Amino acid sequence: MKLLPALLAGLVPGPALACGLELVLAMDVSRSIIITEYALQMGGMARAFRDPAVVAAIEGTEGGIMVTLTQWSGPASQDQSIPWTRLTTEADAHAFAHEITQQERPFFAPYTAVGEALYHAAEVSAANPVACRRRVIDVSGDGTSNRGRPARAAADMLEAEGYTINGLAIVDGKKDLAGFYRRNVARGPASFVEIADGFEDYARAIRTKLLREMSPQLAAAR
C-alpha cells in the first residue's frame, strides 16, 4: 500500500488546470463474463460516447475531458486498453467510441479483484499528462471481490487523495451486489452506484452514469 501515495504525490492540481474531468473507465472482464456479455459492455459503452447528450456534456466541459479505458479481472490481470485521450468535440467522442469497438479482450482470467482494479486505476491516473479539476474512477462489474487486496481500503485511500469513485453494478440477479459497491467502492464528492439489470441494460446504465459523472450538479442532485 506504500506505493499508492508515491504514485499520487505529484498529482495535486496546481492553479492552472487544463481540463475539466479526468475519467478512468475500469471494466470488469473476469471469466464470469461470457463473450456475448463482453460485447454488450463494449458496444454499450461505444454507443454512450456517440449519444448526443453525452457529446453535449463533453463539449460543455471547460477544457474537455481526459479519458482512458482499463480492463481488469484477477490480481495480476489489469490492462490499460486505450491510452489517455482528450475529448473536446463530437468528432473526438466518436473517434473514442470507435476505439472502444476495436478492443479485444486482453485475458479470460478467473477471479474478481476490485481492489486491485482500483490500485491499477491509480497507477493509470499517475500517467495522465494533463491536470484536471476533477478525477473520477468509473468501476463496472458483475461480482464482488474474491481475490486481492480489499476494495474498501483502496477506495478509502483514493478518496483521501481527492478522487471520486463511482460504481456500476451489473446485478443480473446477484444478491446485494449493489450493496457491495456502495459499501466498498463508491467514495468521494457526489459519488454514486448505478445499477444495470443484466448486461442487456448496460448501455442504458453506462450512458446515465457518464452523464452524471460529467455533470457534477446533476450527480449531487441525484
DAQUINOR-V957411 format. One record per backbone hydrogen bond with DSSP energy under -0.5 kcal/mol. CO is the residue of the C=O (numbers start at 1). NH is the residue of the N-H. Records with the same first field share a line. If there is no record, write none. Layout:
CO->NH ; NH
This chain:
1->4 ; 5
2->6
3->7
4->8
5->9
8->11
9->12
15->17
19->133
20->134
21->66
22->136
23->25 ; 68
24->26 ; 138
25->27 ; 70
26->140
27->72
30->33
32->34
34->38
35->39
36->40
37->41
38->42
39->43
40->44
41->45
42->46
43->47
44->48
45->49
46->50
47->50 ; 51
48->51
51->55
52->56
53->57
54->58
55->59
56->60
58->61
60->62
61->64
64->20 ; 21
65->67 ; 87
66->23
67->85
68->25
69->81 ; 82
70->27
71->79
72->29
73->113
74->73 ; 77
76->78
77->73
79->71 ; 81
82->69
85->67
87->65
89->93
90->94
91->95
92->96
93->97
94->98
95->99
96->100
97->101
98->102
99->102
100->103
109->31
112->114 ; 146 ; 147
113->117
114->118
115->119
116->120
117->121
118->122
119->123
120->124
121->125
122->126
123->127
124->127
125->128
131->18 ; 19
134->22
135->164
136->24 ; 138
137->139 ; 166
138->26 ; 140
139->168
140->28
141->170
150->154
151->155
152->156
153->157
154->158
155->159
156->160
157->161
158->163
159->162
164->137
165->187
166->139
167->194
168->141 ; 170
169->171 ; 196
171->174
174->177
176->180
177->181
178->182
179->183
180->184
181->185 ; 186
187->165
188->191
192->167
194->169
195->197
196->171 ; 172 ; 198
198->201
199->202
201->205
202->206
203->207
204->208
205->209
206->210
207->211
208->212
209->213
210->214
211->215
212->219
215->218 ; 219
216->220
217->221
218->222
